[in-house]
Amino acid sequence: MRRIQASAVAALVVGVMLAAALSFATPASAQNDSVVSAARSSGAVGEQADGYLGFVPGADISADLRGRVEQINIQRRALYTRRAAERSVSVNEMAAAVACEVFESRISAGERYRDQGGQWRQHTASAPVSMPSFCP
Amino acid sequence: MRKQALLLSGICAALAAGGCIPVQIQAPDEPIEINLNVNIRQEVIVRLERDAEELLERNDDLF
């Protein structure tokens, strides 16, 4: 009986420690801005016509950067999913609608982006962003 | 068997002590495929323009 109690206490202690670890594991989203936007500027990461961020092939992507970008995409997907449900449209359509806005106004010159056909391009002064055909 | 139960209860205690249910969001295993030629209805995109603008404005940290 005592042994069982001891085990239970041990399990509880482990549990509390786990909880503490979990609560400190929250990523600092404030830092996302600078790291990810630097990667966008350097052309390692770019906006895609599907409404998510993508990794430019051949770019050196650190595990840290990969994690941050994936977190952003997960949060974007959650946003799209919620709004799509509210509007009775598909998640892809909501994502595509956002991609239209992003392509129109949020891709700075020098940044790379992935067009509707899956091709990576660069927005330059002489090459404006090529809009997906589904955009208004 | 009993040990497993104890371990389980420990984990449950962890979740409770954490004060919140950790939302396990799995990153997609495969890269998200660009395949927008199917199932995107342009009239829907037009209708969603306002929503899209609003999402961008309200979630500046994600875009």
N, CA and C atoms of all chains as a GROMACS GRO file, in nm:
protein
  597
    1MET      N    1   0.083  -0.121   0.000
    1MET     CA    2   0.000   0.000   0.000
    1MET      C    3   0.086   0.125   0.000
    2ARG      N    4   0.186   0.124   0.090
    2ARG     CA    5   0.275   0.240   0.098
    2ARG      C    6   0.352   0.258  -0.033
    3ARG      N    7   0.384   0.142  -0.091
    3ARG     CA    8   0.462   0.145  -0.215
    3ARG      C    9   0.380   0.212  -0.326
    4ILE      N   10   0.254   0.175  -0.326
    4ILE     CA   11   0.167   0.234  -0.428
    4ILE      C   12   0.156   0.384  -0.408
    5GLN      N   13   0.144   0.422  -0.280
    5GLN     CA   14   0.135   0.566  -0.252
    5GLN      C   15   0.262   0.638  -0.297
    6ALA      N   16   0.375   0.574  -0.270
    6ALA     CA   17   0.502   0.635  -0.309
    6ALA      C   18   0.507   0.653  -0.460
    7SER      N   19   0.463   0.550  -0.531
    7SER     CA   20   0.464   0.559  -0.677
    7SER      C   21   0.372   0.670  -0.724
    8ALA      N   22   0.258   0.680  -0.657
    8ALA     CA   23   0.162   0.782  -0.697
    8ALA      C   24   0.222   0.920  -0.677
    9VAL      N   25   0.290   0.936  -0.563
    9VAL     CA   26   0.354   1.066  -0.537
    9VAL      C   27   0.459   1.094  -0.644
   10ALA      N   28   0.537   0.990  -0.676
   10ALA     CA   29   0.641   1.008  -0.777
   10ALA      C   30   0.578   1.048  -0.909
   11ALA      N   31   0.469   0.980  -0.944
   11ALA     CA   32   0.402   1.010  -1.070
   11ALA      C   33   0.353   1.154  -1.071
   12LEU      N   34   0.302   1.197  -0.957
   12LEU     CA   35   0.253   1.335  -0.945
   12LEU      C   36   0.366   1.435  -0.964
   13VAL      N   37   0.479   1.404  -0.899
   13VAL     CA   38   0.593   1.494  -0.909
   13VAL      C   39   0.638   1.506  -1.054
   14VAL      N   40   0.646   1.390  -1.119
   14VAL     CA   41   0.685   1.390  -1.261
   14VAL      C   42   0.586   1.474  -1.340
   15GLY      N   43   0.459   1.456  -1.307
   15GLY     CA   44   0.354   1.529  -1.376
   15GLY      C   45   0.369   1.679  -1.362
   16VAL      N   46   0.394   1.721  -1.241
   16VAL     CA   47   0.407   1.865  -1.218
   16VAL      C   48   0.528   1.920  -1.293
   17MET      N   49   0.637   1.841  -1.292
   17MET     CA   50   0.756   1.885  -1.364
   17MET      C   51   0.726   1.897  -1.513
   18LEU      N   52   0.653   1.799  -1.563
   18LEU     CA   53   0.614   1.800  -1.704
   18LEU      C   54   0.533   1.926  -1.735
   19ALA      N   55   0.441   1.956  -1.645
   19ALA     CA   56   0.355   2.073  -1.665
   19ALA      C   57   0.439   2.199  -1.670
   20ALA      N   58   0.536   2.207  -1.580
   20ALA     CA   59   0.623   2.325  -1.578
   20ALA      C   60   0.697   2.335  -1.711
   21ALA      N   61   0.749   2.221  -1.758
   21ALA     CA   62   0.824   2.221  -1.884
   21ALA      C   63   0.734   2.267  -1.998
   22LEU      N   64   0.611   2.217  -1.996
   22LEU     CA   65   0.518   2.252  -2.105
   22LEU      C   66   0.489   2.402  -2.106
   23SER      N   67   0.471   2.457  -1.986
   23SER     CA   68   0.432   2.597  -1.983
   23SER      C   69   0.546   2.688  -2.024
   24PHE      N   70   0.672   2.639  -2.012
   24PHE     CA   71   0.784   2.722  -2.055
   24PHE      C   72   0.818   2.699  -2.201
   25ALA      N   73   0.751   2.602  -2.264
   25ALA     CA   74   0.788   2.566  -2.400
   25ALA      C   75   0.726   2.657  -2.504
   26THR      N   76   0.644   2.752  -2.460
   26THR     CA   77   0.578   2.842  -2.554
   26THR      C   78   0.681   2.926  -2.629
   27PRO      N   79   0.677   2.923  -2.760
   27PRO     CA   80   0.776   3.002  -2.834
   27PRO      C   81   0.750   3.150  -2.820
   28ALA      N   82   0.854   3.228  -2.822
   28ALA     CA   83   0.838   3.373  -2.815
   28ALA      C   84   0.800   3.423  -2.954
   29SER      N   85   0.671   3.448  -2.971
   29SER     CA   86   0.624   3.481  -3.105
   29SER      C   87   0.672   3.620  -3.146
   30ALA      N   88   0.708   3.702  -3.046
   30ALA     CA   89   0.755   3.835  -3.080
   30ALA      C   90   0.883   3.828  -3.163
   31GLN      N   91   0.961   3.721  -3.138
   31GLN     CA   92   1.087   3.708  -3.210
   31GLN      C   93   1.067   3.659  -3.352
   32ASN      N   94   0.952   3.602  -3.378
   32ASN     CA   95   0.925   3.548  -3.510
   32ASN      C   96   0.946   3.654  -3.616
   33ASP      N   97   0.894   3.771  -3.585
   33ASP     CA   98   0.896   3.880  -3.682
   33ASP      C   99   1.032   3.899  -3.747
   34SER      N  100   1.133   3.921  -3.661
   34SER     CA  101   1.262   3.957  -3.716
   34SER      C  102   1.326   3.839  -3.788
   35VAL      N  103   1.317   3.719  -3.730
   35VAL     CA  104   1.383   3.603  -3.791
   35VAL      C  105   1.320   3.569  -3.925
   36VAL      N  106   1.188   3.562  -3.926
   36VAL     CA  107   1.120   3.522  -4.049
   36VAL      C  108   1.128   3.632  -4.154
   37SER      N  109   1.116   3.756  -4.110
   37SER     CA  110   1.121   3.862  -4.211
   37SER      C  111   1.261   3.875  -4.269
   38ALA      N  112   1.363   3.844  -4.188
   38ALA     CA  113   1.499   3.843  -4.243
   38ALA      C  114   1.512   3.733  -4.348
   39ALA      N  115   1.450   3.619  -4.320
   39ALA     CA  116   1.456   3.507  -4.416
   39ALA      C  117   1.380   3.540  -4.544
   40ARG      N  118   1.274   3.616  -4.530
   40ARG     CA  119   1.200   3.660  -4.649
   40ARG      C  120   1.285   3.754  -4.731
   41SER      N  121   1.350   3.847  -4.662
   41SER     CA  122   1.434   3.944  -4.732
   41SER      C  123   1.550   3.876  -4.803
   42SER      N  124   1.605   3.774  -4.738
   42SER     CA  125   1.722   3.708  -4.798
   42SER      C  126   1.680   3.607  -4.905
   43GLY      N  127   1.551   3.584  -4.919
   43GLY     CA  128   1.504   3.496  -5.025
   43GLY      C  129   1.504   3.348  -4.988
   44ALA      N  130   1.516   3.317  -4.859
   44ALA     CA  131   1.514   3.176  -4.817
   44ALA      C  132   1.371   3.127  -4.800
   45VAL      N  133   1.285   3.222  -4.768
   45VAL     CA  134   1.145   3.191  -4.739
   45VAL      C  135   1.060   3.288  -4.821
   46GLY      N  136   0.946   3.242  -4.865
   46GLY     CA  137   0.860   3.333  -4.940
   46GLY      C  138   0.713   3.297  -4.930
   47GLU      N  139   0.632   3.391  -4.972
   47GLU     CA  140   0.488   3.370  -4.976
   47GLU      C  141   0.452   3.278  -5.094
   48GLN      N  142   0.350   3.200  -5.074
   48GLN     CA  143   0.304   3.109  -5.180
   48GLN      C  144   0.160   3.142  -5.219
   49ALA      N  145   0.124   3.103  -5.340
   49ALA     CA  146  -0.011   3.131  -5.390
   49ALA      C  147  -0.118   3.051  -5.316
   50ASP      N  148  -0.074   2.959  -5.230
   50ASP     CA  149  -0.174   2.883  -5.154
   50ASP      C  150  -0.204   2.946  -5.018
   51GLY      N  151  -0.143   3.063  -4.992
   51GLY     CA  152  -0.174   3.133  -4.868
   51GLY      C  153  -0.083   3.099  -4.751
   52TYR      N  154   0.022   3.023  -4.780
   52TYR     CA  155   0.116   2.985  -4.674
   52TYR      C  156   0.257   3.029  -4.712
   53LEU      N  157   0.345   3.026  -4.612
   53LEU     CA  158   0.486   3.053  -4.639
   53LEU      C  159   0.552   2.924  -4.684
   54GLY      N  160   0.652   2.937  -4.770
   54GLY     CA  161   0.724   2.818  -4.815
   54GLY      C  162   0.874   2.842  -4.812
   55PHE      N  163   0.948   2.731  -4.822
   55PHE     CA  164   1.094   2.737  -4.823
   55PHE      C  165   1.144   2.732  -4.967
   56VAL      N  166   1.228   2.825  -5.001
   56VAL     CA  167   1.280   2.828  -5.137
   56VAL      C  168   1.382   2.715  -5.152
   57PRO      N  169   1.367   2.634  -5.256
   57PRO     CA  170   1.458   2.520  -5.273
   57PRO      C  171   1.604   2.566  -5.279
   58GLY      N  172   1.690   2.492  -5.214
   58GLY     CA  173   1.833   2.523  -5.217
   58GLY      C  174   1.875   2.619  -5.106
   59ALA      N  175   1.777   2.683  -5.042
   59ALA     CA  176   1.812   2.777  -4.936
   59ALA      C  177   1.853   2.700  -4.811
   60ASP      N  178   1.943   2.760  -4.735
   60ASP     CA  179   1.989   2.699  -4.611
   60ASP      C  180   1.890   2.737  -4.501
   61ILE      N  181   1.812   2.640  -4.458
   61ILE     CA  182   1.707   2.667  -4.360
   61ILE      C  183   1.747   2.606  -4.226
   62SER      N  184   1.766   2.688  -4.127
   62SER     CA  185   1.799   2.636  -3.993
   62SER      C  186   1.675   2.573  -3.932
   63ALA      N  187   1.701   2.487  -3.836
   63ALA     CA  188   1.588   2.421  -3.768
   63ALA      C  189   1.501   2.525  -3.699
   64ASP      N  190   1.565   2.626  -3.646
   64ASP     CA  191   1.492   2.734  -3.578
   64ASP      C  192   1.398   2.804  -3.675
   65LEU      N  193   1.451   2.839  -3.789
   65LEU     CA  194   1.370   2.909  -3.889
   65LEU      C  195   1.255   2.819  -3.937
   66ARG      N  196   1.288   2.693  -3.961
   66ARG     CA  197   1.186   2.600  -4.008
   66ARG      C  198   1.070   2.593  -3.908
   67GLY      N  199   1.106   2.584  -3.783
   67GLY     CA  200   1.004   2.577  -3.677
   67GLY      C  201   0.917   2.701  -3.675
   68ARG      N  202   0.979   2.816  -3.686
   68ARG     CA  203   0.904   2.941  -3.683
   68ARG      C  204   0.808   2.951  -3.801
   69VAL      N  205   0.857   2.915  -3.918
   69VAL     CA  206   0.773   2.923  -4.037
   69VAL      C  207   0.656   2.824  -4.025
   70GLU      N  208   0.687   2.706  -3.975
   70GLU     CA  209   0.580   2.608  -3.961
   70GLU      C  210   0.476   2.654  -3.859
   71GLN      N  211   0.523   2.717  -3.754
   71GLN     CA  212   0.428   2.772  -3.655
   71GLN      C  213   0.336   2.876  -3.719
   72ILE      N  214   0.396   2.962  -3.800
   72ILE     CA  215   0.315   3.065  -3.867
   72ILE      C  216   0.212   2.998  -3.958
   73ASN      N  217   0.257   2.898  -4.032
   73ASN     CA  218   0.164   2.830  -4.123
   73ASN      C  219   0.050   2.760  -4.048
   74ILE      N  220   0.085   2.702  -3.935
   74ILE     CA  221  -0.018   2.636  -3.854
   74ILE      C  222  -0.120   2.738  -3.806
   75GLN      N  223  -0.070   2.852  -3.763
   75GLN     CA  224  -0.161   2.957  -3.715
   75GLN      C  225  -0.243   3.016  -3.829
   76ARG      N  226  -0.180   3.028  -3.946
   76ARG     CA  227  -0.256   3.076  -4.061
   76ARG      C  228  -0.367   2.978  -4.094
   77ARG      N  229  -0.330   2.850  -4.093
   77ARG     CA  230  -0.432   2.750  -4.127
   77ARG      C  231  -0.549   2.756  -4.030
   78ALA      N  232  -0.517   2.778  -3.903
   78ALA     CA  233  -0.624   2.788  -3.803
   78ALA      C  234  -0.715   2.907  -3.835
   79LEU      N  235  -0.653   3.019  -3.873
   79LEU     CA  236  -0.731   3.138  -3.910
   79LEU      C  237  -0.820   3.109  -4.031
   80TYR      N  238  -0.759   3.051  -4.132
   80TYR     CA  239  -0.834   3.021  -4.256
   80TYR      C  240  -0.950   2.927  -4.226
   81THR      N  241  -0.920   2.827  -4.145
   81THR     CA  242  -1.021   2.725  -4.116
   81THR      C  243  -1.142   2.786  -4.045
   82ARG      N  244  -1.112   2.871  -3.948
   82ARG     CA  245  -1.220   2.933  -3.872
   82ARG      C  246  -1.306   3.023  -3.961
   83ARG      N  247  -1.239   3.107  -4.038
   83ARG     CA  248  -1.314   3.201  -4.122
   83ARG      C  249  -1.388   3.128  -4.234
   84ALA      N  250  -1.325   3.023  -4.286
   84ALA     CA  251  -1.390   2.946  -4.393
   84ALA      C  252  -1.521   2.884  -4.342
   85ALA      N  253  -1.517   2.835  -4.218
   85ALA     CA  254  -1.637   2.776  -4.160
   85ALA      C  255  -1.745   2.881  -4.145
   86GLU      N  256  -1.705   3.001  -4.103
   86GLU     CA  257  -1.802   3.109  -4.084
   86GLU      C  258  -1.867   3.151  -4.215
   87ARG      N  259  -1.791   3.137  -4.322
   87ARG     CA  260  -1.841   3.182  -4.453
   87ARG      C  261  -1.889   3.067  -4.542
   88SER      N  262  -1.884   2.948  -4.488
   88SER     CA  263  -1.926   2.828  -4.563
   88SER      C  264  -1.852   2.814  -4.696
   89VAL      N  265  -1.722   2.832  -4.689
   89VAL     CA  266  -1.638   2.808  -4.808
   89VAL      C  267  -1.530   2.708  -4.767
   90SER      N  268  -1.453   2.662  -4.865
   90SER     CA  269  -1.348   2.566  -4.830
   90SER      C  270  -1.228   2.642  -4.772
   91VAL      N  271  -1.148   2.569  -4.695
   91VAL     CA  272  -1.029   2.629  -4.635
   91VAL      C  273  -0.936   2.678  -4.746
   92ASN      N  274  -0.926   2.600  -4.853
   92ASN     CA  275  -0.841   2.639  -4.966
   92ASN      C  276  -0.886   2.770  -5.027
   93GLU      N  277  -1.016   2.788  -5.034
   93GLU     CA  278  -1.066   2.912  -5.092
   93GLU      C  279  -1.036   3.030  -5.002
   94MET      N  280  -1.054   3.011  -4.873
   94MET     CA  281  -1.021   3.120  -4.780
   94MET      C  282  -0.872   3.152  -4.789
   95ALA      N  283  -0.791   3.048  -4.794
   95ALA     CA  284  -0.645   3.068  -4.804
   95ALA      C  285  -0.609   3.138  -4.935
   96ALA      N  286  -0.677   3.100  -5.042
   96ALA     CA  287  -0.650   3.162  -5.172
   96ALA      C  288  -0.688   3.309  -5.171
   97ALA      N  289  -0.799   3.340  -5.106
   97ALA     CA  290  -0.843   3.480  -5.099
   97ALA      C  291  -0.739   3.563  -5.025
   98VAL      N  292  -0.684   3.507  -4.918
   98VAL     CA  293  -0.580   3.578  -4.844
   98VAL      C  294  -0.455   3.591  -4.930
   99ALA      N  295  -0.422   3.483  -5.004
   99ALA     CA  296  -0.305   3.488  -5.091
   99ALA      C  297  -0.317   3.603  -5.191
  100CYS      N  298  -0.437   3.626  -5.240
  100CYS     CA  299  -0.458   3.737  -5.335
  100CYS      C  300  -0.419   3.869  -5.270
  101GLU      N  301  -0.462   3.889  -5.147
  101GLU     CA  302  -0.429   4.013  -5.077
  101GLU      C  303  -0.278   4.022  -5.052
  102VAL      N  304  -0.221   3.909  -5.010
  102VAL     CA  305  -0.078   3.906  -4.981
  102VAL      C  306   0.002   3.937  -5.108
  103PHE      N  307  -0.037   3.873  -5.218
  103PHE     CA  308   0.036   3.894  -5.343
  103PHE      C  309   0.021   4.038  -5.391
  104GLU      N  310  -0.093   4.096  -5.360
  104GLU     CA  311  -0.117   4.231  -5.407
  104GLU      C  312  -0.036   4.334  -5.328
  105SER      N  313  -0.022   4.310  -5.198
  105SER     CA  314   0.036   4.419  -5.117
  105SER      C  315   0.146   4.380  -5.020
  106ARG      N  316   0.171   4.252  -5.000
  106ARG     CA  317   0.264   4.217  -4.893
  106ARG      C  318   0.394   4.151  -4.939
  107ILE      N  319   0.421   4.155  -5.068
  107ILE     CA  320   0.547   4.098  -5.114
  107ILE      C  321   0.635   4.214  -5.160
  108SER      N  322   0.737   4.242  -5.080
  108SER     CA  323   0.823   4.356  -5.112
  108SER      C  324   0.919   4.321  -5.225
  109ALA      N  325   0.969   4.427  -5.289
  109ALA     CA  326   1.068   4.406  -5.394
  109ALA      C  327   1.189   4.335  -5.336
  110GLY      N  328   1.240   4.238  -5.407
  110GLY     CA  329   1.354   4.160  -5.360
  110GLY      C  330   1.311   4.027  -5.302
  111GLU      N  331   1.187   4.020  -5.255
  111GLU     CA  332   1.141   3.894  -5.194
  111GLU      C  333   1.104   3.792  -5.302
  112ARG      N  334   1.113   3.667  -5.261
  112ARG     CA  335   1.072   3.559  -5.351
  112ARG      C  336   0.930   3.515  -5.317
  113TYR      N  337   0.863   3.462  -5.414
  113TYR     CA  338   0.728   3.410  -5.391
  113TYR      C  339   0.705   3.293  -5.486
  114ARG      N  340   0.610   3.210  -5.452
  114ARG     CA  341   0.581   3.092  -5.534
  114ARG      C  342   0.447   3.114  -5.600
  115ASP      N  343   0.449   3.114  -5.731
  115ASP     CA  344   0.327   3.147  -5.805
  115ASP      C  345   0.229   3.029  -5.810
  116GLN      N  346   0.120   3.054  -5.876
  116GLN     CA  347   0.012   2.955  -5.883
  116GLN      C  348   0.057   2.823  -5.944
  117GLY      N  349   0.152   2.833  -6.036
  117GLY     CA  350   0.200   2.712  -6.101
  117GLY      C  351   0.307   2.638  -6.021
  118GLY      N  352   0.342   2.693  -5.903
  118GLY     CA  353   0.443   2.627  -5.820
  118GLY      C  354   0.584   2.676  -5.847
  119GLN      N  355   0.597   2.773  -5.935
  119GLN     CA  356   0.728   2.827  -5.972
  119GLN      C  357   0.771   2.936  -5.874
  120TRP      N  358   0.897   2.929  -5.831
  120TRP     CA  359   0.949   3.037  -5.745
  120TRP      C  360   0.995   3.152  -5.831
  121ARG      N  361   0.954   3.272  -5.798
  121ARG     CA  362   0.992   3.393  -5.871
  121ARG      C  363   1.040   3.497  -5.772
  122GLN      N  364   1.098   3.601  -5.828
  122GLN     CA  365   1.141   3.710  -5.741
  122GLN      C  366   1.073   3.839  -5.783
  123HIS      N  367   1.023   3.908  -5.682
  123HIS     CA  368   0.964   4.039  -5.710
  123HIS      C  369   1.077   4.140  -5.719
  124THR      N  370   1.093   4.201  -5.834
  124THR     CA  371   1.195   4.304  -5.849
  124THR      C  372   1.128   4.431  -5.899
  125ALA      N  373   1.207   4.535  -5.909
  125ALA     CA  374   1.154   4.663  -5.956
  125ALA      C  375   1.096   4.646  -6.097
  126SER      N  376   1.160   4.564  -6.176
  126SER     CA  377   1.114   4.549  -6.315
  126SER      C  378   1.017   4.432  -6.332
  127ALA      N  379   1.008   4.346  -6.231
  127ALA     CA  380   0.917   4.231  -6.241
  127ALA      C  381   0.814   4.235  -6.128
  128PRO      N  382   0.698   4.290  -6.155
  128PRO     CA  383   0.595   4.294  -6.051
  128PRO      C  384   0.549   4.152  -6.016
  129VAL      N  385   0.483   4.138  -5.905
  129VAL     CA  386   0.435   4.007  -5.860
  129VAL      C  387   0.330   3.957  -5.960
  130SER      N  388   0.348   3.835  -6.006
  130SER     CA  389   0.248   3.781  -6.098
  130SER      C  390   0.132   3.723  -6.018
  131MET      N  391   0.016   3.780  -6.041
  131MET     CA  392  -0.100   3.744  -5.961
  131MET      C  393  -0.160   3.610  -6.005
  132PRO      N  394  -0.206   3.530  -5.909
  132PRO     CA  395  -0.276   3.406  -5.945
  132PRO      C  396  -0.401   3.437  -6.027
  133SER      N  397  -0.438   3.348  -6.113
  133SER     CA  398  -0.551   3.374  -6.203
  133SER      C  399  -0.685   3.378  -6.130
  134PHE      N  400  -0.689   3.318  -6.011
  134PHE     CA  401  -0.817   3.316  -5.938
  134PHE      C  402  -0.843   3.446  -5.863
  135CYS      N  403  -0.746   3.536  -5.864
  135CYS     CA  404  -0.765   3.661  -5.790
  135CYS      C  405  -0.855   3.758  -5.869
  136PRO      N  406  -0.931   3.838  -5.796
  136PRO     CA  407  -1.022   3.929  -5.866
  136PRO      C  408  -0.944   4.033  -5.949
  137MET      N  409   0.090  -0.297  -1.526
  137MET     CA  410  -0.046  -0.246  -1.549
  137MET      C  411  -0.077  -0.130  -1.454
  138ARG      N  412  -0.049  -0.155  -1.325
  138ARG     CA  413  -0.078  -0.050  -1.227
  138ARG      C  414   0.017   0.069  -1.248
  139LYS      N  415   0.142   0.034  -1.285
  139LYS     CA  416   0.240   0.139  -1.309
  139LYS      C  417   0.195   0.228  -1.424
  140GLN      N  418   0.142   0.161  -1.525
  140GLN     CA  419   0.096   0.239  -1.640
  140GLN      C  420  -0.014   0.336  -1.600
  141ALA      N  421  -0.104   0.282  -1.516
  141ALA     CA  422  -0.215   0.365  -1.470
  141ALA      C  423  -0.162   0.485  -1.393
  142LEU      N  424  -0.060   0.456  -1.311
  142LEU     CA  425  -0.002   0.565  -1.232
  142LEU      C  426   0.062   0.668  -1.322
  143LEU      N  427   0.133   0.620  -1.420
  143LEU     CA  428   0.200   0.710  -1.514
  143LEU      C  429   0.096   0.798  -1.582
  144LEU      N  430  -0.012   0.731  -1.622
  144LEU     CA  431  -0.120   0.804  -1.689
  144LEU      C  432  -0.176   0.913  -1.598
  145SER      N  433  -0.196   0.874  -1.474
  145SER     CA  434  -0.253   0.972  -1.381
  145SER      C  435  -0.154   1.085  -1.361
  146GLY      N  436  -0.027   1.053  -1.365
  146GLY     CA  437   0.075   1.156  -1.353
  146GLY      C  438   0.066   1.254  -1.467
  147ILE      N  439   0.049   1.201  -1.585
  147ILE     CA  440   0.038   1.288  -1.703
  147ILE      C  441  -0.086   1.375  -1.693
  148CYS      N  442  -0.195   1.312  -1.648
  148CYS     CA  443  -0.319   1.390  -1.630
  148CYS      C  444  -0.296   1.502  -1.530
  149ALA      N  445  -0.224   1.469  -1.421
  149ALA     CA  446  -0.194   1.571  -1.321
  149ALA      C  447  -0.113   1.682  -1.384
  150ALA      N  448  -0.024   1.643  -1.474
  150ALA     CA  449   0.059   1.743  -1.541
  150ALA      C  450  -0.028   1.840  -1.618
  151LEU      N  451  -0.122   1.784  -1.690
  151LEU     CA  452  -0.210   1.868  -1.772
  151LEU      C  453  -0.292   1.961  -1.683
  152ALA      N  454  -0.341   1.903  -1.574
  152ALA     CA  455  -0.423   1.984  -1.484
  152ALA      C  456  -0.339   2.093  -1.421
  153ALA      N  457  -0.219   2.058  -1.375
  153ALA     CA  458  -0.133   2.156  -1.310
  153ALA      C  459  -0.088   2.262  -1.408
  154GLY      N  460  -0.078   2.225  -1.531
  154GLY     CA  461  -0.037   2.320  -1.634
  154GLY      C  462  -0.140   2.429  -1.651
  155GLY      N  463  -0.258   2.407  -1.604
  155GLY     CA  464  -0.361   2.511  -1.609
  155GLY      C  465  -0.429   2.519  -1.743
  156CYS      N  466  -0.380   2.446  -1.839
  156CYS     CA  467  -0.445   2.450  -1.970
  156CYS      C  468  -0.416   2.320  -2.040
  157ILE      N  469  -0.502   2.288  -2.133
  157ILE     CA  470  -0.479   2.170  -2.214
  157ILE      C  471  -0.382   2.208  -2.324
  158PRO      N  472  -0.266   2.145  -2.327
  158PRO     CA  473  -0.173   2.184  -2.433
  158PRO      C  474  -0.231   2.145  -2.569
  159VAL      N  475  -0.244   2.241  -2.654
  159VAL     CA  476  -0.299   2.212  -2.785
  159VAL      C  477  -0.185   2.158  -2.870
  160GLN      N  478  -0.195   2.033  -2.903
  160GLN     CA  479  -0.089   1.972  -2.984
  160GLN      C  480  -0.118   2.000  -3.131
  161ILE      N  481  -0.043   2.092  -3.183
  161ILE     CA  482  -0.063   2.120  -3.325
  161ILE      C  483   0.055   2.059  -3.399
  162GLN      N  484   0.024   1.965  -3.482
  162GLN     CA  485   0.130   1.897  -3.557
  162GLN      C  486   0.159   1.973  -3.686
  163ALA      N  487   0.285   1.996  -3.708
  163ALA     CA  488   0.323   2.054  -3.837
  163ALA      C  489   0.296   1.949  -3.944
  164PRO      N  490   0.248   1.992  -4.059
  164PRO     CA  491   0.223   1.894  -4.164
  164PRO      C  492   0.352   1.822  -4.202
  165ASP      N  493   0.342   1.693  -4.222
  165ASP     CA  494   0.461   1.614  -4.256
  165ASP      C  495   0.515   1.649  -4.393
  166GLU      N  496   0.423   1.666  -4.485
  166GLU     CA  497   0.466   1.696  -4.622
  166GLU      C  498   0.448   1.845  -4.646
  167PRO      N  499   0.531   1.899  -4.735
  167PRO     CA  500   0.510   2.040  -4.767
  167PRO      C  501   0.372   2.060  -4.827
  168ILE      N  502   0.314   2.173  -4.797
  168ILE     CA  503   0.181   2.200  -4.848
  168ILE      C  504   0.188   2.214  -4.998
  169GLU      N  505   0.107   2.142  -5.065
  169GLU     CA  506   0.114   2.144  -5.212
  169GLU      C  507   0.038   2.261  -5.270
  170ILE      N  508   0.100   2.316  -5.372
  170ILE     CA  509   0.032   2.424  -5.442
  170ILE      C  510  -0.053   2.359  -5.550
  171ASN      N  511  -0.178   2.362  -5.530
  171ASN     CA  512  -0.265   2.304  -5.632
  171ASN      C  513  -0.397   2.378  -5.625
  172LEU      N  514  -0.390   2.499  -5.676
  172LEU     CA  515  -0.506   2.585  -5.659
  172LEU      C  516  -0.595   2.588  -5.782
  173ASN      N  517  -0.560   2.512  -5.880
  173ASN     CA  518  -0.641   2.517  -6.002
  173ASN      C  519  -0.773   2.448  -5.983
  174VAL      N  520  -0.775   2.357  -5.888
  174VAL     CA  521  -0.901   2.287  -5.863
  174VAL      C  522  -0.973   2.350  -5.744
  175ASN      N  523  -1.098   2.352  -5.755
  175ASN     CA  524  -1.185   2.387  -5.642
  175ASN      C  525  -1.176   2.531  -5.593
  176ILE      N  526  -1.111   2.617  -5.668
  176ILE     CA  527  -1.113   2.757  -5.629
  176ILE      C  528  -1.213   2.828  -5.720
  177ARG      N  529  -1.321   2.872  -5.660
  177ARG     CA  530  -1.425   2.941  -5.738
  177ARG      C  531  -1.400   3.090  -5.727
  178GLN      N  532  -1.379   3.152  -5.840
  178GLN     CA  533  -1.340   3.293  -5.837
  178GLN      C  534  -1.446   3.381  -5.772
  179GLU      N  535  -1.571   3.347  -5.793
  179GLU     CA  536  -1.674   3.433  -5.732
  179GLU      C  537  -1.666   3.424  -5.579
  180VAL      N  538  -1.619   3.310  -5.532
  180VAL     CA  539  -1.602   3.297  -5.387
  180VAL      C  540  -1.488   3.385  -5.339
  181ILE      N  541  -1.380   3.385  -5.416
  181ILE     CA  542  -1.264   3.468  -5.379
  181ILE      C  543  -1.305   3.615  -5.375
  182VAL      N  544  -1.384   3.656  -5.470
  182VAL     CA  545  -1.432   3.795  -5.474
  182VAL      C  546  -1.512   3.825  -5.347
  183ARG      N  547  -1.597   3.730  -5.313
  183ARG     CA  548  -1.682   3.748  -5.195
  183ARG      C  549  -1.600   3.755  -5.067
  184LEU      N  550  -1.483   3.690  -5.069
  184LEU     CA  551  -1.401   3.681  -4.948
  184LEU      C  552  -1.299   3.794  -4.935
  185GLU      N  553  -1.304   3.887  -5.029
  185GLU     CA  554  -1.199   3.990  -5.032
  185GLU      C  555  -1.192   4.066  -4.900
  186ARG      N  556  -1.308   4.107  -4.852
  186ARG     CA  557  -1.313   4.182  -4.726
  186ARG      C  558  -1.257   4.101  -4.610
  187ASP      N  559  -1.298   3.974  -4.606
  187ASP     CA  560  -1.250   3.886  -4.499
  187ASP      C  561  -1.098   3.873  -4.503
  188ALA      N  562  -1.048   3.858  -4.625
  188ALA     CA  563  -0.903   3.842  -4.641
  188ALA      C  564  -0.829   3.966  -4.592
  189GLU      N  565  -0.880   4.081  -4.630
  189GLU     CA  566  -0.817   4.206  -4.586
  189GLU      C  567  -0.817   4.215  -4.434
  190GLU      N  568  -0.930   4.180  -4.378
  190GLU     CA  569  -0.944   4.188  -4.234
  190GLU      C  570  -0.848   4.092  -4.162
  191LEU      N  571  -0.836   3.970  -4.215
  191LEU     CA  572  -0.746   3.873  -4.154
  191LEU      C  573  -0.603   3.926  -4.155
  192LEU      N  574  -0.564   3.986  -4.265
  192LEU     CA  575  -0.428   4.040  -4.275
  192LEU      C  576  -0.406   4.151  -4.173
  193GLU      N  577  -0.505   4.240  -4.164
  193GLU     CA  578  -0.488   4.353  -4.074
  193GLU      C  579  -0.484   4.310  -3.928
  194ARG      N  580  -0.567   4.214  -3.896
  194ARG     CA  581  -0.575   4.173  -3.756
  194ARG      C  582  -0.463   4.080  -3.713
  195ASN      N  583  -0.394   4.022  -3.811
  195ASN     CA  584  -0.290   3.924  -3.778
  195ASN      C  585  -0.158   3.961  -3.843
  196ASP      N  586  -0.118   4.080  -3.814
  196ASP     CA  587   0.001   4.135  -3.876
  196ASP      C  588   0.124   4.049  -3.851
  197ASP      N  589   0.126   3.983  -3.736
  197ASP     CA  590   0.243   3.903  -3.701
  197ASP      C  591   0.255   3.775  -3.785
  198LEU      N  592   0.147   3.738  -3.853
  198LEU     CA  593   0.150   3.614  -3.930
  198LEU      C  594   0.176   3.638  -4.078
  199PHE      N  595   0.178   3.766  -4.119
  199PHE     CA  596   0.193   3.793  -4.262
  199PHE      C  597   0.306   3.892  -4.290
   0.00000   0.00000   0.00000
